[in-house]
Amino acid sequence: MNRPANRATRIDDLPVRDELRGKSAYGAPQLDVPVRLNTNENPYPLPEPLVARIAERVAEAARDLNRYPDRDAVELRTELAKYLTRTSGYEVTRDQVWAANGSNEVLQQLLQAFGGPGRTALGFEPSYSMHPLLARGTNTGWTGVPRKADFSLDVPAAIEAIRTRRPHVVFITSPNNPTGNAVAPEDVLALYEAAGPGTMVIVDEAYTEFSHGDSLLPLIEGRPNLVISRTMSKAFGAAGLRLGYLAADPAVVEAVQLVRLPYHLSAVNQATALAALEYTDTLLSYVEQLKAERDRIVDELEDLGFEVTAADANFVQFGVFEDPHAVWQFILDRGVLIRDNGVPGRLRVSVGTPAENDAFLDAAREVKKAQLNTQERGA
C-alpha cells in the first residue's frame, strides 16, 4: 500500500497482527503535579543505607559485566525463597521460585508456557488490565467474568464459568487491582477444584504484603497447577527495579524456563534485588505505615459519605459518582493526581505519605461540598 509522501507512517500501515489493530498501549497519565497518587507506588524513597548497599552490590557486579549474568538467578531465587518462608511460615525452596523483569514478565512467561494459540485464559473483572493485554500479546484467548456488585468474586458464577468455558489459565487477583478486596483461601480452593488438571490457576498477589489477611502461598502445597505471583515493586518500594517472581511446584519453574529469554535478568537487576532483600525488615516497616494510612483514608472517606470498597492493598477505591472523570479532573485541578480506571462510578487513590494523603482528603472534602451544593440547587 502506498501513502502520500508527506504523511507519517501509522501503526495500521504496518503488517501488525489483526488483533492488535485499533488497540491502545497500557499506561496511566504521567502529569507534573504536586501529589501523584495514581500508580500504586510506595511513596517512601529507599533508605540511604540500602542505597549505599545497592551501590556496593552493583559495583561488584560491574566487574563482571563483560560476562553474561547467572542465567537462572540461583542466588536471587534462594534469597526470595528464604523471604517467602520467613514471612509466610510455609517453607519454600529455591526450586519452587522463579524471577523475571517485573511480575508482568512472570505472567507473560506463564502464558507463553500454558496459553498461546488455540488456548484461552479467564479472569474476573474488573481486575488488573494487564491480564487480558498479556493474553492478547501471547495470542491467548480471553474471557472476562463479572464480579458481584461489591466487586467480590461471585464464586458460584465463577465455578460455572470455569466448568463451561474450560480455560487453560485462570487468573485470580488478591488483593484485587483496582478494587482492593482480597479473596478468601476457601474460594481459591473452590475455583482450583473446578478448574481441574487441565488448567493452570494463577494467583496474582502483587499487593499481598498490604493485606489484612495471610498470603495464599501455603495453598500451593500438593497443588501443582497453582501458581502464586509476586512483585518487589510495591512492598519493597522498588518499582524502578522491575523484579517479579513466582512460587509454585518445581515443574512450573521448569516450564517457564522453556520460554524465558536467555539471560533475561541482568546482573545489575539481580544485584539490586539481593541488596533490597537484605533490608526486608526496614522495608516492611514502611508497609505497616502505609497500611495505617490506608485505614485512615478509608475511615475519613466513609465519614464523608463516600462508598469505599473493602481495601486490602496500598490503594483505595471509592465513589459513587455520576461522572467519575469529572471528579478526577476536579481533584487534579487541586494538585492531586489519582486514577480513573474506567470502573463505573468509582475512582482509585494510591496511599501516599501522610502529607500527600492530607492533600487528597482535603480535595475529597471539596468534592463532597460541591456535591452537596449541587443537590441543594436541584432541590
Secondary structure, DSSP 8 states (H G I E B T S, - for coil): ----TTS---GGGS---GGGTT-----------SEE-SS----S---HHHHHHHHHHHHHHHTTTTS---TT-HHHHHHHHHHHHHHHSS---GGGEEEESHHHHHHHHHHHHH--TT-EEEEEES--THHHHHHHHTT-EEEEEE--TTSS--HHHHHHHHHHH--SEEEEESS-TTT-----HHHHHHHHHHH-TT-EEEEE-TTGGG-SS--SGGGGTT-TTEEEEEESSSTTS-TTT--EEEE--HHHHHHHHTTS-TT-S-HHHHHHHHHHHHTHHHHHHHHHHHHHHHHHHHHHHHHHT-EE----SSEEEEE--SSHHHHHHHHHTTTEE-B----TTEEEEE---HHHHHHHHHHHHHHHHHHHHHHHHH-
